[in-house]
């Protein structure tokens, strides 16, 4: 099987401080999100890669030119309308808003915080795939150990879980990337890639700015940030390009029908 790296970023308002009872205005949430996206744009400008940017409609409406430009190379998918609030109607309204801005079809969805959503509603809103599953156990967040680790069908919807190792289901997500020693994280990713034929990794642009240092977030969420984390991302992208192709999720589905 051809090996594919599905690199994705959740492009959103930085509302995480609200989870820790720290007030943060929407405009500041958006500005920190933009600082992060600006920081990783040089990485995204690598013409040999295509990523998936799960974007809230709120972010895209505030920075339409940035999202439209990124859509020329990368897949823009939905992260619903707002990062903080959700109702089923936002599935369709966010897709339509993103399509209006990018002038490209929006086929994928990832729910904020990987929250549960009815696949019947996702299908009704016109999506082709969903990537809202982390098939691991995270205390206080979710227990998805019973769900498949790799691509599967759920009520007629294709679901692409975030990657976890085949042994012990160690999650290969943003917190692992910034808290594990780099060589360990990379080796686990490569092992999973060889086992499954692909990996699905996800990050948030706001991680890549120093603006999060003064927030009330737990240390493990911000211990690596800013330019140091951007350098680590460059390193990861360059290392993974030696192992396979970095492509968008829709490209992956198109080539694995």
N, C-alpha and C positions, 0 to 999 in steps of 0.2 A: 504494500500500500504506500502511495506517495505521502510523505509526512508534511503536515500543515500546522502552522502556528497561528492560532486565532488570538490576536492581541486586541484587547478592547479597553476603552476608557469610558467611564460614566461622567459625561459632561453636564454639570449640574450647578445649582446654587449650593454654596457651602453652608448648609444649615445644621451640620453635625453638632455645633455648640449648644443648640436648643435641646439636644438629648441630655445635656449635662447642666441644664438650668442656667445657661449663660445666654443672655439676650444678644441678638445680632440682627441688625436691620437687613431687609432684603437687598438693598443696594450694596451693602458690604458683602453679603453672601455672593452676589453676582460678581463683584469686583475681585474677590479672592479666587473665584472660579476662573475668571478671565486671566488673572495673573498666572495661574497654574497652566492654563491652556497655552498662553503665550510662551511659557517656559519650555514646554515640550514640543512646540511647533517645529523647531529645528530637527527634532527626531522624526516627527511626522513628515517632514519635507524629503525624507529619503525616498527617492522614486522607486526603489526596489521593493517597497513594502506597501501593503494596504491594510488598514486597521478598521475596526468598527467603533464608531463613536455613538454610544447610547446617550442621547441628548434630550434634556427636558425642553418642552416648547417654550417655557419661560426664559430659559437661557438663550435659545435660538432667536426669540423675538427681540431680546435686548442686544444681541450681537449677530445680526443676520448676515452681515458681509463676511465675517469670520467663518461662520458655518457654511455659507454658500461656497466660499473658496475651498474649504476642506473637503467638501462634497465632490470636488473635481477629481480627487485621488482616493478618498476614503469613503466607506459606507456610513451614512447617517441613519441611525435607527432610533427608536423612541425610548425615552426614559420617563414616559408619561408627561403630563402637562406641568405639574409642580413637583418638586422633590418632597415637600412636606405633606401636602394634602392630596388625597386621591379619592375619586369615585369612578365607577365603570365608564361613564361618559367621556372621561379624559383619554381613554384608549383611542377612540376615534378622533377626538378633537386634536390631540397631540400629533397623531399621524398626519392629519390634513394640514396642520400648521407647518410641520417640518417639510412636507412635500411642496407647499407653497413657497417656502423660503429657498429650498435647495433645487426645486424643479427636477427632482429625481424621485423614484418610487421609494417608499419607506416600508420595508417588509419585516423588520425585526423589532422585538420588544424586550426590554429588561426592566423589571419593576424596581423602584427605589428600595434599597435595603433588602432586595431579594424577597419581598413580601409575597404572600400567596395571592393568586388571582385565578378566577375561573377560566379554564381554557375555552369554554363556550363563548365567553365575552371577548376573549382575545381573537378567536376565529371570526366572530361577528364584526369586529372592528377592522378586519381585513388584513391581519398579519399572517405571514407564512411560517415564522418560527418565534420561539420564546427562549430567552436565556436568563431566566429568573430562578435558577436552582443552584444551590451550593450543596452537593450531596454528601455532607459531612455533619458532624455535631459541633455546634458552637454554643457553649453554655449561655443561657439567657437570650439567645437569638433564634435558633432553630435546631431541630434534630431531623435530618433527612437521610439517615443511614439506610433507610429502607428503599430509597430511590436509586435508579440506575446511575452509574458513574458516567456513562457515555451517551451519545445521542440516542433518543428514543421517541416513540410516538405516544401522545397522551390525548385521548379524545379527539383524534384527527389533527392535532397540532404537533409539529416537530419541536422538540425541546433539546437545547444544547446546554448541558450543565457546565458550570465552572469546573475546571479540572481538579481532581484530587488523586493522590497516589493510589495504586491498586492495592498496596499493603497499608492497612490502618487508616486509609482515607485521609491522609494529611492534606489540608487544603492548600492549593498553590495559588493563593490570591494576594492581594495587596499587603496584608499584614505580615504574611510569610516573607514576601519580597523585602520588606524593610526591617524585619527583625531576625531573620535567619542569617547566618554567615553566607555571603554571596555564593561561594563554591557549593555549599550544601543545597541552596535553593535551585541553582542552575542544574546540578546533578539530578535532583528529584524531577525537575521539569523534563530533562532529556530522557530519563528512565521512563517517565509516563508517556512521553512522545513516542518512544520506541514500542511501548506496550500497546498503546491505543491507536497509533498512527496519526494522532493530532493532539494538541493541547489547547485549552481555552483559558486564557489568563485575563484578569481584569484589574484595573487601577482607577484612580480618580485624579484629574489634573490638579486639584487643590493640594494634593500631597506634595507637589513639586515646587511649592513656594514657601518661603520663610514666614509668610504672613500668618501661618497657623501656629507658630511657636508660642505666641502670647495668649492663645485661647485656653479654655479649661479642659481640653481633651486629655485623656489619659496619655502618659508618656509613651506607651508602646504604639500609639497611633501617629506620633509626630517626632519620634526620636531621630528618624532620618527624614529630611525634607530639603527643599531648596535645591541649590546647585549640586550638592552631594548626591541627592537622589536622582537628579537628571543624569549625572555621570554614570550612576549605576544602571539607569535605563538604557543609555547608549551602549553600555557594556553588554547588557542582556540582549538587546536587539542584534548587535554584531555577532555575539556568540550563537544565538539561535538561527541566524541566517545560514550558518554552516551546517545546521541540522535539517533544515527544511525551508519551505516558503512561508513567509508571513503574509497571510491573505485575510480578506474580510470573511465574516460568517456567511454572507450570501454567496460569495465566490466558492466557499467550501461546500455549501449545499448544492450549488450548481454543478460542481465537479464530482459529487458523490451521490448522485441520484440513484 
